[in-house]
């Protein structure tokens, strides 16, 4: 029985570590950093999942976020035009 508890704990910890490094936007700080990267033309691959897609991994509460301007319209337009 002790072995099963240890194995279960190990698997939970392993899945937690994998989830942290899987990419995606998980919180308000990630979203703000992603938008900053997009607007400034920087690499945003850290926010892509294993399929190469940028996706939200959780509900994000932006109530406490200050000075959030969002993606510039010209950048958003060019990203949409680049879609297949």
Backbone torsions as a table, in degrees:
resi	resn	phi	psi	omega
1	UNK	NA	-39.9	179.2
2	UNK	-61.7	-36.7	178.4
3	UNK	-62.5	-41.8	-179.5
4	UNK	-65.0	-39.4	177.4
5	UNK	-64.0	-43.8	179.1
6	UNK	-64.1	-43.1	179.3
7	UNK	-63.5	-43.1	178.8
8	UNK	-61.9	-44.5	178.5
9	UNK	-62.6	-42.2	178.5
10	UNK	-60.8	-44.9	-179.1
11	UNK	-65.4	-39.1	177.2
12	UNK	-63.4	-44.9	178.5
13	UNK	-64.2	-41.1	179.4
14	UNK	-63.1	-45.3	178.7
15	UNK	-64.7	-34.5	177.6
16	UNK	-64.8	-42.7	179.4
17	UNK	-65.5	-42.5	178.7
18	UNK	-62.6	-42.1	-179.5
19	UNK	-63.5	-36.7	-179.4
20	UNK	-66.0	-37.7	-176.2
21	UNK	-97.2	9.9	-175.6
22	UNK	-80.9	-8.3	-177.8
23	UNK	88.5	-178.7	-177.6
24	UNK	96.9	169.8	-179.0
25	UNK	-104.8	117.5	-171.5
26	UNK	-106.9	-20.4	-177.1
27	UNK	-154.8	179.3	-177.2
28	UNK	-62.0	-37.7	179.5
29	UNK	-64.1	-41.9	176.8
30	UNK	-61.9	-43.5	-179.0
31	UNK	-62.9	-43.3	179.8
32	UNK	-66.1	-39.6	178.1
33	UNK	-67.2	-38.9	177.3
34	UNK	-61.7	-48.1	-179.3
35	UNK	-63.6	-40.1	177.1
36	UNK	-61.0	-43.3	178.6
37	UNK	-63.3	-43.9	179.8
38	UNK	-62.2	-49.8	-176.4
39	UNK	-64.3	-29.0	-178.1
40	UNK	-98.8	3.6	177.3
41	UNK	75.8	19.4	-179.9
42	UNK	-85.6	169.9	178.8
43	UNK	-67.9	132.2	178.4
44	UNK	-121.6	22.2	-177.9
45	UNK	-64.0	-22.2	178.6
46	UNK	-64.3	-18.0	-177.7
47	UNK	-101.1	6.5	178.7
48	UNK	-93.4	146.1	176.2
49	UNK	-86.1	-171.6	-176.8
50	UNK	-67.6	-14.9	176.3
51	UNK	-91.7	-1.6	-178.6
52	UNK	83.5	14.9	-179.4
53	UNK	-103.3	143.6	172.3
54	UNK	-90.2	124.9	-179.0
55	UNK	-144.0	155.9	176.5
56	UNK	-81.9	131.0	-178.1
57	UNK	-98.3	-6.3	-177.5
58	UNK	-159.7	165.6	170.1
59	UNK	-70.4	132.2	-174.5
60	UNK	-111.9	123.5	178.6
61	UNK	-91.5	110.0	-178.5
62	UNK	-98.2	11.1	-176.6
63	UNK	-60.8	-34.7	-177.7
64	UNK	-93.5	-3.9	-179.1
65	UNK	-75.7	128.9	179.0
66	UNK	-110.1	147.0	176.7
67	UNK	60.4	37.4	176.3
68	UNK	-90.5	115.8	-175.2
69	UNK	-102.5	-14.0	-178.6
70	UNK	79.9	179.6	179.4
71	UNK	-75.4	133.4	178.5
72	UNK	-60.2	140.0	-178.2
73	UNK	-55.3	-39.6	-179.0
74	UNK	-65.7	-36.1	178.4
75	UNK	-70.1	-44.8	179.5
76	UNK	-59.8	-42.3	-179.0
77	UNK	-62.5	-43.7	-178.9
78	UNK	-68.4	-32.2	178.4
79	UNK	-70.0	-40.4	179.7
80	UNK	-67.2	-38.9	179.0
81	UNK	-65.4	-26.9	-178.2
82	UNK	-80.5	-9.0	179.9
83	UNK	-67.8	146.9	179.7
84	UNK	-68.3	NA	NA
